[in-house]
């Protein structure tokens, strides 16, 4: 009897951590990790920060080298693109025609940057891959004026990195207050102020009508008639899941691969999904969700690995959402669901080195929180979110703990 085979499709953090977790759980079979990019697996959060700044190299952000893969007995197939999943035959077809038989398959193909709707002019970049980051860094080193279209996490992090490199930066976003849907307008405004204090020009509440020219001499035409002259442009307008290759599989695909609470594809329990491409039923929220965050991919990988190795003891995946972002001297950490309820701010963002924003009703459970330079508040907040602690109880405990630390002089 042949040993079982699991094929993991996608070589970013979700795929790598799934393979590692399978081995850690004692998976006895063959493991194959397929990646579309030719590079050894690498971590993506540094692409907009340390790697773009030049303080780290591609080797520094490596997730899984050839030696580690060999030690874990994982077969790497890099530079190979999955083109079709034949569920009935339990086979994965690659772009060169090779077909890989599997007992379980994990879809971890992530997401891709939403392409520029204004054309792919030289000097106009998106940022999602190592090649993207290296091409963008090359242009940023030439200096000049950088225009960033989109003021989400990617745009904000690129702005902070570019300012540190000495570039002039303008951020453009059609929303009056970027990230208002995530954080609410008042809290989103704090991040606008952060960038403006660091010399970033902003054009919010206005869209982009067109981008013209080429590297070093680009023109960004705004919907209010203004024209921004730029050496380089970054388009950061979101991401779309890499699920197109599943179109002929017969699986339910709707803004990601649709899964049950155990991260198994609907109707196909030997097909699993991890990371940005997964849309699964979240028992705590009572709805299907898709989350594009590093921590989600890591935590989801552990659950999927458990469910493959313990099919008679399935675990549902019910995470507390978490994401972080480094911008200038702010370490921003966000947990739970923010922006959907009332909020209150602990501390003064204008004068304090750290502060927190709590979301939820006074007598109801804490719904979410944002912390800036306050890691202990974030850690206790994630526990409170998982436990269903009320906002009032969490605030009281945080204030007492903070007063105790201050009295002891522990900092």
ZICOR-V54033 format. One record per residue. N is the residue number from 0. RES is the residue in one small letter. D_LAST is the distance of its C-alpha to the last C-alpha in Angstrom with 2 decimals. Layout:
[[N & RES & D_LAST] [N & RES & D_LAST]]
//
This chain:
[[0 & x & 60.99] [1 & x & 58.68] [2 & x & 54.90] [3 & x & 53.03] [4 & x & 51.61] [5 & x & 48.57] [6 & x & 48.40] [7 & x & 45.08] [8 & x & 45.77] [9 & x & 42.94] [10 & x & 40.97] [11 & x & 37.61] [12 & x & 34.55] [13 & x & 36.23] [14 & x & 39.34] [15 & x & 37.74] [16 & x & 35.33] [17 & x & 38.32] [18 & x & 40.35] [19 & x & 37.62] [20 & x & 36.98] [21 & x & 40.74] [22 & x & 41.03] [23 & x & 38.05] [24 & x & 39.81] [25 & x & 42.96] [26 & x & 45.01] [27 & x & 48.27] [28 & x & 49.99] [29 & x & 50.20] [30 & x & 47.31] [31 & x & 47.97] [32 & x & 45.37] [33 & x & 47.00] [34 & x & 45.39] [35 & x & 47.02] [36 & x & 45.25] [37 & x & 46.56] [38 & x & 43.14] [39 & x & 41.41] [40 & x & 38.77] [41 & x & 35.67] [42 & x & 32.40] [43 & x & 32.59] [44 & x & 29.12] [45 & x & 29.04] [46 & x & 32.39] [47 & x & 30.99] [48 & x & 28.03] [49 & x & 27.96] [50 & x & 31.65] [51 & x & 32.78] [52 & x & 30.77] [53 & x & 32.33] [54 & x & 29.23] [55 & x & 30.52] [56 & x & 34.12] [57 & x & 36.02] [58 & x & 35.83] [59 & x & 32.02] [60 & x & 31.91] [61 & x & 34.64] [62 & x & 34.27] [63 & x & 37.36] [64 & x & 39.53] [65 & x & 43.13] [66 & x & 42.33] [67 & x & 39.81] [68 & x & 42.39] [69 & x & 45.06] [70 & x & 42.97] [71 & x & 42.33] [72 & x & 46.01] [73 & x & 45.34] [74 & x & 48.10] [75 & x & 46.82] [76 & x & 49.12] [77 & x & 47.55] [78 & x & 49.23] [79 & x & 51.02] [80 & x & 50.90] [81 & x & 51.56] [82 & x & 54.34] [83 & x & 55.48] [84 & x & 54.59] [85 & x & 57.73] [86 & x & 56.54] [87 & x & 60.00] [88 & x & 60.48] [89 & x & 56.83] [90 & x & 56.79] [91 & x & 54.57] [92 & x & 56.49] [93 & x & 55.12] [94 & x & 56.25] [95 & x & 58.58] [96 & x & 60.37] [97 & x & 58.89] [98 & x & 58.35] [99 & x & 55.77] [100 & x & 56.52] [101 & x & 53.66] [102 & x & 53.11] [103 & x & 49.74] [104 & x & 48.47] [105 & x & 44.96] [106 & x & 44.81] [107 & x & 41.64] [108 & x & 43.05] [109 & x & 40.13] [110 & x & 40.66] [111 & x & 41.92] [112 & x & 41.02] [113 & x & 43.21] [114 & x & 45.70] [115 & x & 46.31] [116 & x & 49.04] [117 & x & 50.01] [118 & x & 51.30] [119 & x & 50.08] [120 & x & 50.58] [121 & x & 49.60] [122 & x & 46.14] [123 & x & 45.11] [124 & x & 42.52] [125 & x & 40.87] [126 & x & 37.92] [127 & x & 37.99] [128 & x & 39.14] [129 & x & 38.66] [130 & x & 41.90] [131 & x & 40.71] [132 & x & 37.55] [133 & x & 39.56] [134 & x & 42.18] [135 & x & 39.69] [136 & x & 37.87] [137 & x & 41.28] [138 & x & 42.00] [139 & x & 38.62] [140 & x & 39.13] [141 & x & 42.23] [142 & x & 40.09] [143 & x & 41.40] [144 & x & 40.50] [145 & x & 38.94] [146 & x & 39.64] [147 & x & 37.70] [148 & x & 39.49] [149 & x & 37.10] [150 & x & 33.52] [151 & x & 32.15] [152 & x & 29.57] [153 & x & 31.91] [154 & x & 32.97] [155 & x & 29.49] [156 & x & 28.25] [157 & x & 31.45] [158 & x & 31.03] [159 & x & 27.59] [160 & x & 29.03] [161 & x & 32.19] [162 & x & 30.49] [163 & x & 28.64] [164 & x & 32.16] [165 & x & 33.46] [166 & x & 35.63] [167 & x & 36.47] [168 & x & 35.53] [169 & x & 36.92] [170 & x & 35.92] [171 & x & 38.65] [172 & x & 38.46] [173 & x & 41.00] [174 & x & 38.39] [175 & x & 37.40] [176 & x & 33.76] [177 & x & 33.07] [178 & x & 31.33] [179 & x & 32.27] [180 & x & 33.87] [181 & x & 30.67] [182 & x & 28.12] [183 & x & 30.36] [184 & x & 31.49] [185 & x & 28.68] [186 & x & 25.87] [187 & x & 28.16] [188 & x & 28.54] [189 & x & 24.86] [190 & x & 25.54] [191 & x & 28.72] [192 & x & 26.87] [193 & x & 24.46] [194 & x & 27.53] [195 & x & 29.39] [196 & x & 26.64] [197 & x & 26.96] [198 & x & 30.70] [199 & x & 32.08] [200 & x & 35.21] [201 & x & 35.71] [202 & x & 38.91] [203 & x & 38.07] [204 & x & 40.67] [205 & x & 43.24] [206 & x & 44.64] [207 & x & 46.17] [208 & x & 49.96] [209 & x & 50.55] [210 & x & 49.49] [211 & x & 52.14] [212 & x & 52.71] [213 & x & 51.24] [214 & x & 48.45] [215 & x & 47.75] [216 & x & 49.81] [217 & x & 48.66] [218 & x & 49.16] [219 & x & 47.08] [220 & x & 49.18] [221 & x & 47.36] [222 & x & 48.99] [223 & x & 48.94] [224 & x & 51.05] [225 & x & 48.49] [226 & x & 48.54] [227 & x & 45.53] [228 & x & 46.48] [229 & x & 44.37] [230 & x & 44.46] [231 & x & 42.69] [232 & x & 42.00] [233 & x & 39.67] [234 & x & 40.70] [235 & x & 37.87] [236 & x & 39.50] [237 & x & 38.49] [238 & x & 39.82] [239 & x & 42.69] [240 & x & 42.94] [241 & x & 45.19] [242 & x & 47.59] [243 & x & 50.86] [244 & x & 52.11] [245 & x & 52.18] [246 & x & 54.66] [247 & x & 57.66] [248 & x & 55.98] [249 & x & 56.89] [250 & x & 53.28] [251 & x & 51.74] [252 & x & 49.80] [253 & x & 48.27] [254 & x & 45.35] [255 & x & 44.51] [256 & x & 46.06] [257 & x & 46.24] [258 & x & 45.10] [259 & x & 44.83] [260 & x & 41.72] [261 & x & 41.97] [262 & x & 41.95] [263 & x & 45.67] [264 & x & 48.04] [265 & x & 50.11] [266 & x & 53.32] [267 & x & 52.44] [268 & x & 50.25] [269 & x & 50.37] [270 & x & 48.84] [271 & x & 45.05] [272 & x & 42.61] [273 & x & 39.05] [274 & x & 36.77] [275 & x & 37.69] [276 & x & 41.37] [277 & x & 40.95] [278 & x & 41.59] [279 & x & 41.23] [280 & x & 41.51] [281 & x & 38.09] [282 & x & 38.79] [283 & x & 35.78] [284 & x & 36.68] [285 & x & 40.43] [286 & x & 41.20] [287 & x & 41.45] [288 & x & 38.56] [289 & x & 38.03] [290 & x & 34.54] [291 & x & 33.99] [292 & x & 30.57] [293 & x & 29.69] [294 & x & 27.88] [295 & x & 30.91] [296 & x & 33.26] [297 & x & 31.37] [298 & x & 31.15] [299 & x & 34.71] [300 & x & 36.01] [301 & x & 34.91] [302 & x & 36.75] [303 & x & 39.84] [304 & x & 39.99] [305 & x & 39.89] [306 & x & 42.61] [307 & x & 44.84] [308 & x & 44.60] [309 & x & 44.77] [310 & x & 47.18] [311 & x & 47.93] [312 & x & 44.31] [313 & x & 43.12] [314 & x & 39.57] [315 & x & 38.93] [316 & x & 36.23] [317 & x & 34.02] [318 & x & 30.70] [319 & x & 27.84] [320 & x & 27.96] [321 & x & 25.11] [322 & x & 24.96] [323 & x & 22.55] [324 & x & 23.18] [325 & x & 21.74] [326 & x & 22.86] [327 & x & 21.95] [328 & x & 18.17] [329 & x & 17.84] [330 & x & 17.24] [331 & x & 19.29] [332 & x & 19.68] [333 & x & 22.41] [334 & x & 23.51] [335 & x & 26.54] [336 & x & 29.05] [337 & x & 27.93] [338 & x & 30.22] [339 & x & 32.73] [340 & x & 31.57] [341 & x & 29.94] [342 & x & 26.31] [343 & x & 23.58] [344 & x & 20.55] [345 & x & 17.15] [346 & x & 15.56] [347 & x & 17.63] [348 & x & 18.44] [349 & x & 19.99] [350 & x & 17.10] [351 & x & 13.75] [352 & x & 12.18] [353 & x & 12.08] [354 & x & 14.50] [355 & x & 16.67] [356 & x & 20.39] [357 & x & 21.99] [358 & x & 25.71] [359 & x & 28.21] [360 & x & 30.05] [361 & x & 28.44] [362 & x & 30.42] [363 & x & 30.73] [364 & x & 28.71] [365 & x & 25.77] [366 & x & 27.64] [367 & x & 25.02] [368 & x & 21.75] [369 & x & 20.41] [370 & x & 16.80] [371 & x & 15.76] [372 & x & 12.74] [373 & x & 11.39] [374 & x & 12.64] [375 & x & 11.57] [376 & x & 13.49] [377 & x & 16.29] [378 & x & 16.66] [379 & x & 16.93] [380 & x & 19.06] [381 & x & 21.48] [382 & x & 21.97] [383 & x & 22.64] [384 & x & 25.10] [385 & x & 26.91] [386 & x & 27.18] [387 & x & 28.41] [388 & x & 25.76] [389 & x & 26.46] [390 & x & 24.42] [391 & x & 24.08] [392 & x & 22.89] [393 & x & 20.29] [394 & x & 18.98] [395 & x & 18.97] [396 & x & 17.14] [397 & x & 14.43] [398 & x & 14.06] [399 & x & 14.14] [400 & x & 11.55] [401 & x & 9.14] [402 & x & 10.31] [403 & x & 9.99] [404 & x & 6.34] [405 & x & 6.08] [406 & x & 8.99] [407 & x & 8.00] [408 & x & 5.47] [409 & x & 3.81] [410 & x & 0.00]]
//
